[in-house]
Every structure is written in C-alpha cells, then in structure tokens.
Amino acid sequence: MDRESYHNCCSLVKISRQSYEQFWSSHFVDYIEKDLSYSKFFKKYLLPNHPCMFSRKFTEDWKCRKQWVTEEGKPNFQKLLQQFDETPVPVANCNAKEYNANPKQIIPFKEFIHYWREYIQNGHSSPKGCLYLKDWHMSRDFPEHNVYTTPVFFSSDWLNEYWDTLEVDDYRFVYMGPKGSWTPFHADVFHSYSWSANICGRKKWLLYPPGQEEFLRDSHGNLAYDVTAPEIRDKLQFPHCDEACQPLEIIQEAGEIIFVPSGWHHQVYNLEDTISINHNWLNGCNVDIMWQFLQNELSAVQREIEEWRNTMDSWHQHCQVIMKSCSGIDYGEFASFLKIIADNRMSFLSSCSENNSSNYPRHLSETLATLGLHHAAFDLQRVAHILECMLCNEDFKRLDHSTLSSQPESLLQQIRETMLSTRGQHSLYQE
C-alpha cells in the first residue's frame, strides 16, 4: 500500500461502500488485462467491495496450468493421477439436495477420475449423478507441490494467516468437476471475499449484490437453493422474488481469476470439464462485514431459543456454543483471531524499527514486507476499530472475559501504543 492510499483510509471508522446500482444496470464488471498496482486494486475493488475479473496473463506461469492441462485445454487425467492417486478427496453429488447444499462423501482421487472419464464417455451423464470434487485442501495436503502462487492483490489474507498459525485448517481449495456440475446459491464463509482461478474449462457465475438475497428467501425465510428454478417465480413460495434485481452473469474463461466481494451471493456452473483454485479470505477492508455477520448469526440463534432465556443461567453462553456450531466461530474465537492478526503486525513494525528478524513464519514476513508499513498500520487501525465495537457490544460484555485467550482492552491499548511509537519512526502520518 502506498502512502496516499493509507492517508485516504487511515481515518476511516466505518468504511463507506458505494452503491451497487451500476451493476444492476450495466451488468458487467471490469476486466483487468494488464498490470494493476496493488494500491489501485485496494481503492477500486477491495474498499468499495466491487467484483472484477483478471485476465489469464495473471496465471500463465502457474505450474498447474502446465501440468494439469493437456495441449487441447482439457484436464490432464494422467498427470493428475500420477500426483494424487489414492489421496482421499471430498466429492459432492450435484443431483442431490441435503438442506441447502449437496451431500458429500470422501473417496480416493483415482476413483473420482475413473468416474469422470466414464462420465465424459457417456455424453456427460452417469447413473451415479453429477459428481463434483470440491473444497479439497490440496495446498494444505501437498505444500511441496507449489503449483500456483497467490497474486499479490489477494495476499492480505487474515483468514488463512490465522488458521496457518493454529495449523489446524485453511480456506484454500481445489475444485474439479465435469461439464454440468454446479454450486447452489450461497455467500462465502463469514461473508469473506473469495478469488477463484480457472486452471482449465469455463464457468458461469450468477452474482447478486449484498442485500438482494433477502428478496430470494422463501415464505419461511430460507434462502433459495437454485435461483434459476421455476418455483422462484411462485409468489406464494417466494413472496418478494419480483423485487430482486437480475443477477450479474459472468462467463469465466480458462486462466482467468474472478474476485468475488464480501456478501455477494452467487451460484456457479461448470460449462465445460473444469479445474479451479479458490481462496476464501478477509482483511482490514471487510473485517467489519465479518463482525456484522457474526452479530447477525448470534441474533438469529437468540431468536430461536428465546423461550428458554429465563430458565437457563448460562443462556448467553449456550447461544455462543450454538452459533459456533452453525457458523464455525464464536465471539471468543473472533477475539483470538484479531489478536493474532494484531500481534503479527505489531511484531512486524517493531522488527522494522529495530532492524531485527521476527519470530513469525518467513512467508508471512515476506507478505507483510511486500505490502509495506502503511498496510500494517492500516490493519492495526481496523483491528482497533473492531475491538472498540466489540467492547461496546452488550452480548460481548456478557461473556466471561476470564475465559478469553486474550483481553481485548489490553490488546487495544497495545495497538494504540504501537501506533504512537512507530508514528515518528516510519513517518506514517507525514504528508
């Protein structure tokens, strides 16, 4: 991040996001064909939460685009089998519905490839249904492969930074699916950003700006499963469907990368036999959206079990437990998440001041160095803002803070002291 970008956003309390009406009327997104500075991407797409598409130029040097794809642009099954063979992978059945998703099973990779070959030979049909390998943690399982490199635009990734620190999970995935495989209508985990790169094949994306999903709920309040299904137009089933805008329809070609902003609900189809790489990620630009998402999740839980409120001494804690089981995180873990992000940036600024190497992983040190001091300072300001919001939140106040792995008040004070001590040293606030 350059100094101008930092000055433009360092004093933000709540990020102001521009209207999405331009997408309703124009039905197109910016296509980035050549080099784009990180600062321009930050100001034009991250902060305002606007989608865009990157050309295949940004993936042309990836090993997977050479190793996993034939000269004809099809999946290279032979090469893939050599690399992954017996590896267990998650496979969904696109022809079956389980709640609002497709049921999954774990099978050997070679079994999925055998199915895929037969599916193609049978004219893209099978009695087994349309199977889709999705949400496979290939990067975590095979870190030595290094088949792609995260573009710098998406490198400020707090979500994977946190899970990498805990060494228990990540949000980096590989998808492989035949023509006709698809993903039902949804928004990404925690309303995070996502980026998705087609290694081969083509996808069709249907995207709705934040807020439009409310018109696509049925009479019971459930989100639509398939926004193209005929019953969506049934006013008895979906009473507000006529109020929804038309989706933004995007065709993604081989090699291209789509940036899907926070809270944009989407439905995705593979128009050909397709392999893609996807990351869910968030940072200082959309951490406020995640915090709002968590508050909404907790409110939904509280409404569901309101009738037991006066009969349970630990009702508020039970709400947190239920929220974590549904969404994957509670307020306590969110506080821990913010602490790790803040600690890394405070260590980075300190190491720059003292010209010392820090004790966090080398790849993280390189990422923070690439993004620069101004970005680290921006990140700390955003963490501080969310901590201030949490400390004013009545539900957070009710938690037993002695059980938290970190005390938000103490962390907030540390951030303020760090910002003061580095202000002069790094000229962060000088024009």
C-alpha positions as CSV (number, residue, x, y, z in Angstrom):
1,M,0.0,0.0,0.0
2,D,1.3,3.4,-0.9
3,R,1.2,6.5,1.4
4,E,-1.6,8.2,-0.5
5,S,-3.8,5.1,-0.1
6,Y,-3.0,5.0,3.6
7,H,-3.9,8.6,4.1
8,N,-7.2,8.1,2.2
9,C,-8.4,5.4,4.5
10,C,-6.4,5.5,7.8
11,S,-9.0,7.7,9.5
12,L,-12.0,5.6,8.5
13,V,-14.3,4.5,11.3
14,K,-16.8,2.7,9.1
15,I,-15.9,2.0,5.5
16,S,-18.3,3.7,3.2
17,R,-19.2,1.4,0.3
18,Q,-20.6,2.8,-2.9
19,S,-23.9,1.9,-4.4
20,Y,-24.2,-1.4,-6.4
21,E,-26.7,0.1,-8.8
22,Q,-24.1,0.3,-11.5
23,F,-24.0,-3.5,-11.6
24,W,-27.8,-3.8,-11.8
25,S,-28.0,-1.5,-14.8
26,S,-24.8,-2.3,-16.7
27,H,-24.4,-6.0,-16.0
28,F,-20.7,-6.0,-16.5
29,V,-17.5,-6.0,-14.3
30,D,-14.1,-4.5,-15.0
31,Y,-11.8,-6.8,-16.9
32,I,-8.1,-6.3,-15.9
33,E,-5.9,-7.3,-18.8
34,K,-2.5,-5.9,-17.8
35,D,-0.6,-5.0,-14.7
36,L,-2.5,-3.2,-12.0
37,S,-1.0,-1.7,-8.9
38,Y,-2.0,-3.1,-5.5
39,S,-3.0,0.4,-4.3
40,K,-5.3,0.8,-7.3
41,F,-6.9,-2.6,-6.7
42,F,-7.2,-1.7,-3.0
43,K,-9.0,1.6,-3.7
44,K,-11.1,0.5,-6.7
45,Y,-12.2,-3.0,-5.6
46,L,-11.4,-4.0,-2.1
47,L,-12.6,-1.0,-0.2
48,P,-15.8,-0.4,-2.2
49,N,-16.5,-4.2,-2.3
50,H,-16.7,-4.4,-6.1
51,P,-16.1,-7.5,-8.3
52,C,-13.7,-7.7,-11.2
53,M,-12.0,-10.3,-13.5
54,F,-8.3,-10.7,-14.1
55,S,-7.1,-12.0,-17.5
56,R,-5.2,-15.3,-18.0
57,K,-2.0,-13.3,-18.0
58,F,-2.0,-13.4,-14.2
59,T,-1.9,-17.3,-14.1
60,E,0.2,-18.1,-17.2
61,D,3.3,-19.0,-15.1
62,W,1.5,-21.3,-12.7
63,K,2.8,-24.9,-12.7
64,C,-0.8,-26.3,-12.5
65,R,-1.8,-24.6,-15.8
66,K,1.0,-26.5,-17.5
67,Q,1.0,-29.8,-15.6
68,W,-2.8,-30.4,-15.0
69,V,-3.9,-29.4,-18.5
70,T,-3.5,-31.1,-21.9
71,E,-2.5,-29.2,-25.1
72,E,-6.2,-29.2,-26.0
73,G,-7.0,-27.4,-22.8
74,K,-8.7,-30.4,-21.1
75,P,-7.9,-31.8,-17.7
76,N,-4.8,-34.0,-17.8
77,F,-6.1,-37.1,-16.0
78,Q,-2.8,-39.0,-16.4
79,K,-0.7,-36.3,-14.8
80,L,-3.2,-35.7,-12.0
81,L,-3.3,-39.4,-11.2
82,Q,0.5,-39.5,-11.0
83,Q,0.4,-36.8,-8.4
84,F,-2.7,-37.7,-6.3
85,D,-3.7,-41.4,-7.0
86,E,-5.0,-42.7,-3.6
87,T,-5.5,-39.3,-2.0
88,P,-8.9,-39.1,-0.2
89,V,-10.9,-36.2,-1.6
90,P,-14.4,-34.7,-0.9
91,V,-16.9,-35.3,-3.6
92,A,-20.4,-33.8,-3.8
93,N,-23.4,-35.1,-5.8
94,C,-24.9,-32.1,-7.7
95,N,-28.1,-34.1,-8.4
96,A,-28.9,-34.5,-4.7
97,K,-30.1,-31.9,-2.2
98,E,-29.3,-32.0,1.5
99,Y,-30.7,-29.0,3.3
100,N,-29.4,-26.1,1.1
101,A,-26.3,-27.9,-0.2
102,N,-25.1,-31.1,-2.0
103,P,-24.3,-34.2,0.1
104,K,-20.6,-35.1,0.2
105,Q,-18.6,-38.3,0.5
106,I,-14.9,-39.0,0.8
107,I,-13.5,-41.2,-2.0
108,P,-10.0,-41.9,-3.4
109,F,-8.9,-39.4,-6.0
110,K,-8.4,-42.2,-8.6
111,E,-12.0,-43.3,-8.1
112,F,-13.2,-39.8,-8.9
113,I,-11.1,-39.6,-12.1
114,H,-12.3,-43.0,-13.2
115,Y,-15.9,-41.8,-12.7
116,W,-15.1,-38.5,-14.6
117,R,-13.6,-40.4,-17.6
118,E,-16.7,-42.6,-17.8
119,Y,-19.0,-39.5,-17.4
120,I,-17.4,-37.9,-20.4
121,Q,-17.5,-41.1,-22.5
122,N,-21.2,-41.4,-21.7
123,G,-22.0,-38.0,-23.0
124,H,-21.7,-36.2,-19.7
125,S,-24.1,-38.4,-17.8
126,S,-24.0,-41.2,-15.2
127,P,-26.3,-43.2,-13.1
128,K,-24.2,-42.1,-10.1
129,G,-25.3,-38.5,-10.8
130,C,-23.2,-35.5,-11.5
131,L,-20.2,-35.7,-9.0
132,Y,-18.1,-32.6,-8.2
133,L,-14.8,-32.7,-6.3
134,K,-15.0,-29.6,-4.2
135,D,-13.5,-27.9,-1.1
136,W,-10.4,-30.1,-1.3
137,H,-7.5,-28.7,0.8
138,M,-4.9,-29.7,-1.8
139,S,-2.5,-26.9,-0.9
140,R,-2.5,-27.9,2.8
141,D,-2.2,-31.6,2.0
142,F,0.6,-31.2,-0.6
143,P,2.5,-28.0,0.4
144,E,5.6,-29.2,-1.5
145,H,3.8,-29.1,-4.9
146,N,3.8,-25.3,-5.2
147,V,1.5,-25.4,-8.3
148,Y,0.3,-21.8,-8.0
149,T,1.2,-18.5,-6.4
150,T,-1.3,-16.3,-4.6
151,P,-1.5,-13.0,-6.6
152,V,-0.4,-10.0,-4.5
153,F,-3.9,-8.5,-4.8
154,F,-5.2,-11.3,-2.5
155,S,-2.2,-11.6,-0.2
156,S,-3.5,-9.6,2.7
157,D,-5.3,-12.7,3.9
158,W,-6.2,-12.7,7.6
159,L,-8.4,-15.7,7.5
160,N,-5.6,-18.1,6.2
161,E,-3.0,-16.3,8.3
162,Y,-5.0,-17.2,11.4
163,W,-5.6,-20.8,10.5
164,D,-2.0,-21.3,9.4
165,T,-0.9,-20.0,12.8
166,L,-3.1,-22.7,14.5
167,E,-2.0,-25.3,12.0
168,V,-5.4,-27.0,12.0
169,D,-7.3,-25.7,8.9
170,D,-7.2,-23.4,5.9
171,Y,-9.6,-21.9,3.4
172,R,-7.7,-22.7,0.2
173,F,-9.4,-25.2,-2.1
174,V,-9.3,-27.0,-5.4
175,Y,-12.4,-27.8,-7.4
176,M,-12.6,-30.3,-10.2
177,G,-15.9,-31.1,-11.9
178,P,-17.3,-32.3,-15.2
179,K,-19.5,-30.2,-17.5
180,G,-22.8,-29.6,-15.8
181,S,-21.5,-29.7,-12.2
182,W,-22.6,-26.6,-10.2
183,T,-22.7,-25.0,-6.7
184,P,-26.0,-23.8,-5.3
185,F,-26.8,-20.3,-4.3
186,H,-24.8,-19.1,-1.3
187,A,-22.4,-16.5,0.2
188,D,-18.9,-17.4,1.2
189,V,-17.9,-18.4,4.8
190,F,-18.2,-15.4,7.3
191,H,-19.2,-13.3,4.3
192,S,-15.5,-13.3,3.3
193,Y,-14.0,-12.3,-0.1
194,S,-13.1,-15.1,-2.5
195,W,-11.0,-15.4,-5.5
196,S,-11.3,-18.2,-8.0
197,A,-8.9,-19.1,-10.8
198,N,-9.9,-21.4,-13.7
199,I,-7.0,-23.8,-14.4
200,C,-8.9,-25.2,-17.4
201,G,-12.5,-25.0,-18.5
202,R,-15.2,-22.3,-18.3
203,K,-17.6,-21.3,-15.6
204,K,-20.8,-19.2,-15.5
205,W,-21.3,-17.1,-12.4
206,L,-24.6,-15.6,-11.3
207,L,-23.8,-12.8,-8.7
208,Y,-26.2,-10.7,-6.6
209,P,-25.0,-7.6,-4.7
210,P,-25.4,-7.6,-0.9
211,G,-29.0,-7.3,0.3
212,Q,-30.5,-8.8,-2.8
213,E,-30.5,-12.2,-1.2
214,E,-33.3,-11.0,1.1
215,F,-35.7,-11.0,-1.8
216,L,-34.7,-14.6,-2.6
217,R,-35.9,-16.2,0.6
218,D,-39.0,-18.4,0.7
219,S,-42.1,-17.8,2.8
220,H,-40.3,-19.5,5.7
221,G,-37.2,-17.3,5.5
222,N,-35.0,-19.9,3.9
223,L,-32.5,-18.8,1.2
224,A,-33.2,-20.1,-2.3
225,Y,-31.3,-23.3,-3.3
226,D,-31.4,-22.7,-7.1
227,V,-32.1,-19.1,-8.3
228,T,-32.9,-20.4,-11.8
229,A,-35.6,-22.9,-10.6
230,P,-39.1,-22.2,-11.8
231,E,-40.5,-22.1,-8.3
232,I,-38.6,-18.9,-7.6
233,R,-41.2,-17.1,-9.6
234,D,-44.0,-18.5,-7.5
235,K,-45.2,-15.6,-5.3
236,L,-46.6,-18.0,-2.8
237,Q,-43.3,-19.7,-2.2
238,F,-41.1,-16.7,-2.8
239,P,-43.2,-13.6,-2.0
240,H,-40.5,-11.0,-2.7
241,C,-38.9,-12.5,-5.8
242,D,-40.1,-9.8,-8.1
243,E,-38.1,-7.2,-6.1
244,A,-34.8,-8.9,-6.7
245,C,-32.5,-7.4,-9.4
246,Q,-31.3,-9.6,-12.3
247,P,-28.1,-11.3,-11.4
248,L,-24.8,-10.2,-12.8
249,E,-23.9,-13.0,-15.2
250,I,-20.2,-13.6,-15.9
251,I,-18.5,-16.2,-18.1
252,Q,-15.1,-17.0,-16.8
253,E,-12.6,-18.5,-19.3
254,A,-9.6,-20.7,-18.7
255,G,-6.8,-19.0,-16.9
256,E,-9.0,-16.1,-15.7
257,I,-9.4,-15.1,-12.0
258,I,-12.6,-13.7,-10.6
259,F,-12.7,-11.6,-7.5
260,V,-16.0,-12.1,-5.6
261,P,-16.5,-9.4,-2.9
262,S,-17.9,-9.8,0.6
263,G,-21.5,-10.8,1.0
264,W,-22.2,-11.2,-2.8
265,H,-24.3,-14.3,-3.0
266,H,-23.6,-16.4,-6.1
267,Q,-24.4,-19.6,-8.0
268,V,-21.8,-21.2,-10.2
269,Y,-21.9,-23.6,-13.2
270,N,-19.1,-25.5,-14.9
271,L,-19.8,-25.1,-18.7
272,E,-17.0,-27.5,-19.5
273,D,-14.9,-30.0,-17.7
274,T,-13.2,-27.6,-15.3
275,I,-10.5,-27.4,-12.7
276,S,-10.3,-24.3,-10.4
277,I,-8.5,-23.0,-7.4
278,N,-10.4,-20.9,-4.8
279,H,-9.4,-19.0,-1.7
280,N,-11.8,-17.5,0.9
281,W,-10.1,-14.6,2.6
282,L,-10.7,-11.4,4.5
283,N,-8.7,-8.4,5.8
284,G,-9.0,-4.9,7.2
285,C,-11.2,-3.9,4.3
286,N,-14.0,-6.3,5.1
287,V,-13.5,-7.4,8.7
288,D,-16.3,-5.0,9.7
289,I,-18.6,-7.1,7.4
290,M,-17.5,-10.3,9.2
291,W,-18.2,-8.7,12.6
292,Q,-21.7,-7.7,11.4
293,F,-22.2,-11.2,10.1
294,L,-21.3,-12.7,13.5
295,Q,-23.8,-10.3,15.2
296,N,-26.5,-11.3,12.8
297,E,-25.7,-15.0,13.4
298,L,-25.9,-14.6,17.1
299,S,-29.2,-12.7,16.9
300,A,-30.7,-15.5,14.8
301,V,-29.7,-18.0,17.4
302,Q,-31.1,-15.9,20.2
303,R,-34.4,-15.6,18.4
304,E,-34.5,-19.4,18.0
305,I,-34.0,-20.2,21.7
306,E,-35.6,-17.1,23.2
307,E,-38.3,-19.1,25.0
308,W,-35.6,-20.7,27.3
309,R,-33.9,-17.5,28.2
310,N,-35.4,-17.2,31.7
311,T,-34.9,-20.9,32.5
312,M,-31.1,-21.1,31.8
313,D,-28.4,-19.4,33.9
314,S,-25.9,-19.8,31.0
315,W,-28.3,-18.9,28.2
316,H,-25.9,-16.4,26.6
317,Q,-23.1,-18.9,26.7
318,H,-25.3,-21.5,25.1
319,C,-26.1,-19.0,22.3
320,Q,-22.4,-18.7,21.7
321,V,-21.9,-22.5,21.5
322,I,-24.8,-22.9,19.1
323,M,-23.5,-20.0,16.9
324,K,-20.1,-21.6,16.7
325,S,-21.6,-25.0,15.7
326,C,-23.6,-23.3,12.9
327,S,-21.1,-20.7,11.6
328,G,-17.7,-22.1,12.7
329,I,-16.7,-19.3,15.1
330,D,-18.0,-17.5,18.3
331,Y,-17.1,-14.1,19.8
332,G,-14.3,-15.6,21.9
333,E,-12.5,-17.1,18.9
334,F,-13.1,-13.9,16.9
335,A,-11.3,-12.0,19.6
336,S,-8.4,-14.5,19.4
337,F,-8.4,-14.1,15.6
338,L,-8.0,-10.4,16.0
339,K,-5.2,-10.8,18.5
340,I,-3.1,-13.0,16.2
341,I,-3.5,-10.5,13.3
342,A,-2.6,-7.6,15.5
343,D,0.3,-9.3,17.2
344,N,1.9,-10.2,13.8
345,R,1.6,-6.6,12.6
346,M,3.0,-5.1,15.9
347,S,5.9,-7.5,15.6
348,F,6.4,-6.5,12.0
349,L,6.5,-2.8,12.8
350,S,8.8,-3.5,15.8
351,S,11.2,-5.5,13.7
352,C,11.3,-2.8,11.1
353,S,12.2,-0.3,13.8
354,E,14.9,-2.4,15.3
355,N,16.0,-4.0,12.0
356,N,15.6,-7.4,13.5
357,S,14.0,-10.6,12.1
358,S,10.7,-11.5,13.7
359,N,9.6,-14.9,15.1
360,Y,6.7,-15.4,12.7
361,P,6.8,-17.6,9.6
362,R,9.1,-16.5,6.7
363,H,6.3,-16.4,4.1
364,L,4.2,-14.1,6.4
365,S,7.2,-11.9,6.9
366,E,7.7,-11.6,3.2
367,T,4.0,-10.8,2.6
368,L,4.0,-8.1,5.2
369,A,7.2,-6.7,3.8
370,T,5.7,-6.7,0.3
371,L,2.5,-4.9,1.4
372,G,4.5,-2.4,3.5
373,L,4.4,-0.4,6.7
374,H,1.4,1.6,5.7
375,H,-0.6,-1.6,5.2
376,A,0.4,-2.9,8.6
377,A,-0.7,0.4,10.2
378,F,-4.0,0.3,8.3
379,D,-4.5,-3.3,9.5
380,L,-3.9,-2.3,13.1
381,Q,-6.3,0.6,12.8
382,R,-9.0,-1.7,11.5
383,V,-8.4,-4.2,14.3
384,A,-8.6,-1.4,16.9
385,H,-11.9,-0.2,15.4
386,I,-13.5,-3.7,15.6
387,L,-12.2,-4.2,19.2
388,E,-13.8,-0.9,20.2
389,C,-17.1,-2.0,18.7
390,M,-16.8,-5.4,20.5
391,L,-16.2,-3.7,23.8
392,C,-19.4,-1.7,23.4
393,N,-21.4,-4.7,22.3
394,E,-23.8,-5.9,25.0
395,D,-23.5,-9.6,24.1
396,F,-19.8,-9.4,24.2
397,K,-19.9,-7.7,27.6
398,R,-21.9,-10.6,29.0
399,L,-19.2,-13.2,28.2
400,D,-16.9,-14.4,30.9
401,H,-13.8,-12.5,29.8
402,S,-11.5,-14.5,32.1
403,T,-12.0,-17.5,29.7
404,L,-10.8,-15.5,26.7
405,S,-7.3,-16.2,25.4
406,S,-6.6,-12.5,25.2
407,Q,-8.1,-9.5,26.9
408,P,-9.5,-7.0,24.2
409,E,-8.9,-4.0,26.4
410,S,-5.2,-4.9,26.8
411,L,-4.8,-5.6,23.1
412,L,-6.4,-2.3,22.2
413,Q,-4.0,-0.5,24.5
414,Q,-1.0,-2.3,22.9
415,I,-2.2,-1.3,19.4
416,R,-2.5,2.3,20.4
417,E,1.0,2.3,22.0
418,T,2.5,0.7,18.9
419,M,0.9,3.2,16.6
420,L,2.2,6.1,18.7
421,S,5.7,4.6,19.0
422,T,6.0,3.9,15.2
423,R,4.4,7.1,14.0
424,G,7.5,9.2,14.0
425,Q,9.9,6.4,13.2
426,H,8.2,5.4,10.0
427,S,6.6,8.8,9.1
428,L,3.3,7.0,8.7
429,Y,1.3,10.2,9.2
430,Q,3.6,12.7,7.3
431,E,2.3,14.2,4.1
